[in-house]
Amino acid sequence: MDSPKQTRVSGKNDFRRKAGRILRTTTIIIILVLVFTIYWFFFNRYGEGERKGTLIKITHRGNIFKTDEGEMWLSCRQTMNPEKFYFSVTNDSIAVVLKNLQDECVQVSYVQYRAFLPWRGDNKYIVTGVTPIRQENH
């Protein structure tokens, strides 16, 4: 027959085991939610597409992480107040091509993320390809 003292001690041990199990489970769930959230916002491609327009500028800038940032008008014709498209370039060879095509009509392929990472650039749009567009004058 168990004494009352032994029953109290085993009751405390059961409580500690249950509390420890709940704490471990909660910690694992929090870590999994955090990992999924980081993947979802920073690494999962939200969209991809192409844009055509006049490349205004491409610059290499940044305080800690130097990245190539670009800006283009979404029109190959001289229009009043065209919409601007801001993007980042992670591939050095694409950045060199873009620097040579400033003030030209180009078509860029891009991928879009939900959020940006400092070492990937200042924008959610990352250019993955570029094609110069010939302008025919009539």
BELFEN-V575056 format. One record per run of one state. SS is the DSSP state (hx for helix, st for strand, lp for the rest). FROM is the first residue (numbers start at 1). TO is the last residue. If there is no record, write none. Layout:
<<SS FROM TO> <SS FROM TO>>
//
This chain:
<<lp 1 3> <hx 4 43> <lp 44 44> <st 45 61> <lp 62 66> <st 67 73> <lp 74 83> <st 84 89> <lp 90 91> <hx 92 100> <lp 101 104> <st 105 113> <lp 114 124> <st 125 132> <lp 133 138>>
//
